[in-house]
């Protein structure tokens, strides 16, 4: 085989070198640009949501995690144990995501999936408002606690069969939570009644209310006071039906008409007054917040808390 001359070999090496450099420039620079430039994309870790602010009557746009911080601050006392705050963060995030994925919208403002009004979902408060309420020093201490609870559960949601649950919650169970169908209509397998000895420290564990006969009749829309009695209860103790003035009412209806703290009550008519003894605060379904705090103070972590009050759920990272 004939030898390649030194000059020719040098020329070939130079061609190879320049071809290599050309390939590097052709491929490498575009790859570098792709890595350096952030391409706009829809991603759950930067999920943007629309929230209707009932105070300012404006639509607020924020990230899901920003929203969760405002819900934790509004819905749960910041003095609660850190693991309880984490549990609240997860249920707030789950509740919001469930509405978004099912495209449930605020009726009066369909541009929003969520509202700052607790009556249509979850309460929410801005940190600007909290700073004014708490003062500068307490604001930074409390904000740090809330930020930590949210960041340490970042992206965690409660699911059942791979889908976000209806993560309802309430203040105080009174000693036992309620099955979902006993307050609403749907029977949800993860919203089952469980014993709740952990919320006994709640100031709403037990309360009383006295109504005049006239106020009671007006609020119940009855013409006479005869036969005021509880007819039937659910296994949890909450009232299923109550009779008053020859009419029958559901426990939920009585609670709403009389503004009782819960539908777990006893009633007694005497001396031109109607007395109610009431256990708990709220509908009683799902996680009681004071129960979560009690469990946290006994050493349970947020995962154990959630899996106790929501039966059979999984806790998954969506990002």
Rosetta blueprint (number, residue, H / E / L):
1 X L
2 X L
3 X L
4 X L
5 X L
6 X H
7 X H
8 X H
9 X H
10 X H
11 X H
12 X H
13 X H
14 X H
15 X H
16 X H
17 X H
18 X H
19 X H
20 X H
21 X H
22 X H
23 X H
24 X H
25 X H
26 X H
27 X H
28 X H
29 X H
30 X H
31 X H
32 X H
33 X H
34 X H
35 X H
36 X H
37 X L
38 X L
39 X L
40 X L
41 X L
42 X L
43 X L
44 X H
45 X H
46 X H
47 X L
48 X E
49 X E
50 X E
51 X E
52 X E
53 X E
54 X L
55 X L
56 X L
57 X L
58 X E
59 X E
60 X E
61 X E
62 X E
63 X E
64 X H
65 X H
66 X H
67 X H
68 X H
69 X H
70 X H
71 X H
72 X H
73 X H
74 X H
75 X H
76 X L
77 X L
78 X L
79 X L
80 X L
81 X L
82 X H
83 X H
84 X H
85 X H
86 X H
87 X H
88 X H
89 X H
90 X H
91 X H
92 X H
93 X H
94 X H
95 X H
96 X H
97 X H
98 X H
99 X H
100 X H
101 X H
102 X L
103 X L
104 X L
105 X L
106 X E
107 X L
108 X L
109 X E
110 X L
111 X L
112 X L
113 X L
114 X E
115 X E
116 X L
117 X L
118 X H
119 X H
120 X H
121 X L
122 X L
123 X L
124 X L
125 X L
126 X L
127 X H
128 X H
129 X H
130 X H
131 X H
132 X H
133 X H
134 X H
135 X L
136 X H
137 X H
138 X H
139 X H
140 X H
141 X H
142 X H
143 X H
144 X H
145 X H
146 X H
147 X H
148 X H
149 X H
150 X H
151 X H
152 X L
153 X L
154 X L
155 X L
156 X E
157 X E
158 X E
159 X E
160 X E
161 X L
162 X L
163 X E
164 X E
165 X L
166 X L
167 X L
168 X L
169 X E
170 X E
171 X L
172 X E
173 X L
174 X L
175 X L
176 X E
177 X L
178 X E
179 X L
180 X H
181 X H
182 X H
183 X L
184 X L
185 X L
186 X L
187 X L
188 X L
189 X L
190 X L
191 X L
192 X L
193 X L
194 X L
195 X E
196 X L
197 X H
198 X H
199 X H
200 X L
201 X L
202 X L
203 X L
204 X L
205 X L
206 X E
207 X E
208 X E
209 X E
210 X E
211 X E
212 X E
213 X H
214 X H
215 X H
216 X H
217 X H
218 X H
219 X H
220 X H
221 X L
222 X L
223 X L
224 X L
225 X L
226 X L
227 X L
228 X L
229 X E
230 X E
231 X E
232 X E
233 X E
234 X L
235 X L
236 X L
237 X L
238 X L
239 X E
240 X E
241 X E
242 X E
243 X E
244 X E
245 X L
246 X L
247 X E
248 X E
249 X E
250 X E
251 X H
252 X H
253 X H
254 X H
255 X H
256 X H
257 X H
258 X H
259 X L
260 X L
261 X L
262 X L
263 X L
264 X L
265 X E
266 X E
267 X E
268 X E
269 X E
270 X E
271 X L
272 X L
273 X E
274 X E
275 X E
276 X E
277 X E
278 X E
279 X E
280 X L
281 X E
282 X L
283 X L
284 X L
285 X E
286 X L
287 X E
288 X E
289 X H
290 X H
291 X H
292 X H
293 X H
294 X H
295 X H
296 X H
297 X H
298 X L
299 X L
300 X L
301 X L
302 X H
303 X H
304 X H
305 X H
306 X H
307 X H
308 X H
309 X H
310 X L
311 X L
312 X L
313 X L
314 X E
315 X E
316 X E
317 X E
318 X L
319 X L
